[in-house]
Amino acid sequence: MFTPFYSALIGLSAMIMPVSHTMLTVSTVITAQTQQARQSGQELTEQKQIKRVAEQTPHPAISPEDKLRFFPGIIGSDDRVIIENAENSFAAIGRVNIAGYASRSACTGILVGPNMALTASTCLRNQRTGQQFLTQQIHFVTNQKSAPVQNHGKAQCIRYMAPPDRQTDQKKTLRNPPTPYRSEIALILLDRNLGTIPAKITAGDTKQTKAQTKLIHPHYSRERPFLLSADMNCTLQANNDTSWSTDCDTNFGGAGGPLLTKGHDDLNVAAIMVNVIPGEHTIAIPAHRWRALLNITSCDMR
């Protein structure tokens, strides 16, 4: 069973973690740069740190060690491009924003129903306390660049994908609903229908998706928090049934971003990005694992 290292590719700062796994969340962690600055009496804000790193992209002249630290989801060279006009297949991709009392974080999500968004479970969990953020702190917005009000919704409730050992045990799932601790994917039910056409989910059996299948991975990342980026030509490296290993480039903020495959006339969501093994491969959860979440259309359902 795939067990993610829960620290998400969510938000706005470089996460200090074991080399084995790095989650794609932008949130607040003190870096060595900050520690040195504090020793010299200078307080650096998180945004200044991010700006310093972002100014070096897309081709940062940094050491291999710093590349793994600041860009753990870049596999080889950075093949991402900026999506200038997030319409059609990319219109449903949005940002999950967490507005906390003392901190803020953000990651990527995908609108899959008029008021339903999918994301990585770790995006919704406070990394310090291990608890889910308060529902009223969770927001979802498509077209983050302009963020018109009709594209913004607040979370009403959250539902989590059952872990593999309980997906075939309906009684067990009903008795003890999934929590963010052992679930990789979350469904956010919003307080309103958004003015965006939801994404299409692949109709194919993602258990059978072959290695070398071409993928597209759009996402929001910390170095470009208001611009949608995408690796437009990445591939599935291995399909082990419960998760996919890919060479799709991503970074902090990319957790919850979709992996798209080409359909007959459009792009379809085939998996959701959740994790990385820095510099080696990125990890996504395929649609057959979380498709049952799409049947939950109101907060009265589990």
N, C-alpha and C positions, 0 to 999 in steps of 0.2 A: 504494500500500500504506500502511495506517495504521501509523505507527511511534510508540509511546507515548514520552513523556518519562519515563524510568525514575527516578522518585523517589517513588513510590506514595502514594495516599491511605491510608497504612497506619495510622499510629500516633498518638503522643501530643504532638506539638509542631507549631507552625506551620512549614511548610517554606518556605525562601526560595528562589524559583525565578524563571526568566523568566516573563513574563506570558503567553507563548504557551500553555504547558501546565503544569498542576500535578497531580501524582499524589497519590492519596488514601491516604497512609500515615501512621500515627502513629509517629514516631521522634524521635530527639534532634537538634535543631539549635539553635544559639545565636541568639536573636532580639535585635533592637535593645534591647528592654526589659532583657534580661539584661546586655548590654554596658553600658548606662547604670548598672545596679545594681552591676556589678562596679567601675565607675569610682568609685562612691560608697562602695565597700567592703562592699556588701551582696550576698551570694550568694543568688540566687533559684533554687529548684529548679524543674524542669520541671513538676511537679505543681502548684505554686503558680501558675505562669503559666497553666496550663490552667484552674485554678479561677477565676482572675480573669476569663478570657474566658467560661467557662461560666456564671458568675454573671450575665452580661449577656444570655444567651439566654433565650427564643427570639427576643426582639426587641431586639438590642443597639443601644444608642445610640452608634454608632461612625461614624467617617468612611467615605466610600466606599473610600478606599485601604485602611483597616484591614479593612473588610468583605471585600475581595478577598484580603487576606492571611490572615485568620483563618477566613473562611467562603467559600473560592473556589468551592465547589460549590453555593452557593445561587444559583439563577437567579431574579432578581426577589425577591419576598418569600419568607420561609421557610415552606413549606407542610407541613413535617414534623409528625407527631404521634407521641406515645409509644404503643407497643403494650404495653398493660398485661399482657395474657395471651397469651404467645407459644405458642399451640397451633394445631392443625390446619394450615393452609397455611403458618404461620410457624414451626412447631416445628423444621423442619430447618435453619433459619438459625442460624448459630453464629459464634463468634469464633475467628480464627486468632491464637494467642498465641505470641510468640517470646520465649523466656527466655534471653537472652544473658548472657555473663560480666559485661559492664560496662553493658549497657543492655537495655531491654525494648521491644517494640513489639507492635502488634496491628492487625488489620484484620478484615474480614468474610469469611465463607465459607458454603457451602451443602452440606449432606449430600445426595449423589446416589446413594449405595449404602450398605449396612450399615456399611461401613468405608471409604467413599470421599467425599472432600470436594473441591469445586472452589473456587478462589480466583483472584485476580489474581497473575500471576507475580512482580510487583514486591514483593508482600507477603513473599516468601520470600527476598529478596535484601538483603544488607547494603548500605545506601546509601553507606557510606564505603569499603568494600573492593571492591564490585561482585561479591562472591562470594555463592553461596547460603549461607544459614545452615546450620549443622550440623543434620542430620536430627533428632538427639535434642533439639534446642532448639525444635522446632516441635510445637505442640499445637493441638488443635481441640476445642472444647466447644460443645454446643448448650445453649440456655436458660442463657446466661451469668449471668443474674440470681441463680439459685439454684445452678447448676452442680453437680447431683448427680453422683456418681462414675460412674454408668452412662452419662452423657452426655459423658464426656471420653476422648479418645484421643490417643496419641502417634504422630507420623509414623514410618512404617517406610521409606518411599521416596517420591520425588517424580517425576512424569512431566509433561512439558511439551507443549503443543500445538505442532504443526509450523507454522512461518510460511507465509504464503500461497504463496510460490514453491516450497515443497516438499511441499505437501499432495497434489499429484498425482504425486509422484515417490517411490514406495514404496521403491525401492532406495536412493535418496539418503538418505531418512529413516532406514532401518535401518543404513546405513553410518555415519551421523553424526547420532545422535538429537538432537532439539531441546534447546536450553539456555534458561535464563532470559533471555539477552541479546536474543533475537529472538522471544520468545514472550510473548503477552499473558496466557494462561490456564494454570494449573497444576492438576494432580490430586494430592491428598495421599492416599496409601494408609495407613490407620491400623493400629495394632497390635491392634485389637479391634473387634468390631461394637458400635455404640452402641445405646442403648436408645431410639432415636428413629426414627420412620418417615421414610425418605428423601423428598426432594422429587420431584415429577413434572416431567419435561422435556417441553416442548411437542412434539407430534408434527408440527406444521406446518413448512413450509419457510420459515425465517426470512429467506431471500433475498427472498421475496416479500412480507414484512410491509410494509404501507402506512404512509406518514406519517400522523400524527394517531391512530395506534393507541394506545388507552389502556394505561398501564403503572402498576405499583406497584413502588416501590423500597424494600424494607426493608434496614436496615443498622445496624451499631454505629458510633457516632462518638465522637470524643475528648471532646466536651463532655458526653456521656452514655455513658460506656464500659461500663456494666453494664445499660443499658436499650435495648431494641430500638426504633428509630425508623423511620418509614416516610413517604415521600411517596406518598399513597394515590391521587393523581389527576394523574399527569403523562403526557406524551405523547412518542411517537417523532416527532422533527422531520425527520430525514432518514435514509435507508437507502442506504449506498453499497456494499453487499455485504459488504465486509470489516469494517465497523464501523457502529454506530448513533450518531447525535447525538440527544440527548434534552434535555428541560427538567426532568428529575427532580432534585430537590434532594438533595444529599449533602454530606459533609464529610470531613475527615481521619478515617480509620478505615473509610470506606465502600468502599474498594477491595475487590473480590471479592464485593460484595453483589449479589444477583440482581435482575433486572428481570422481573417477573411479568406474565403475561397471564391473562385469565379463560378457563377451559375450561368444559366442560359442567357440572361439579359441583365444581370446585376451581380453584386457581391453579396455573399451570404456569410453569416457568423458561424464559424466552425469550432471555435475554442475561445477561452478567456485566459489572458496572461496573468500569472500569479507569482512567479518566482524566477530567480536566476542562480546559476552556478557561475560566479564571476569569470568573465572572459572565456568560458567554455560553451555554455548553451543556456537558452532561456526555457522556461517551463510553463506550460499552459494546460488547462483542464478542458477536455473535449466536450462537445455538446451532449453526447449521450449520458454524461455524468450529471448534468444539471438541467436537462430538458424538462423534467417533471416540475421544476420551479415555475415554469411558464403557465402551469394550470392554476396557480394561485393568483387570483385577480382581485382579492379584497383582503382586508386585515382580519376578517372573520374566518378566513381559511388558513389551514396549516398544511 
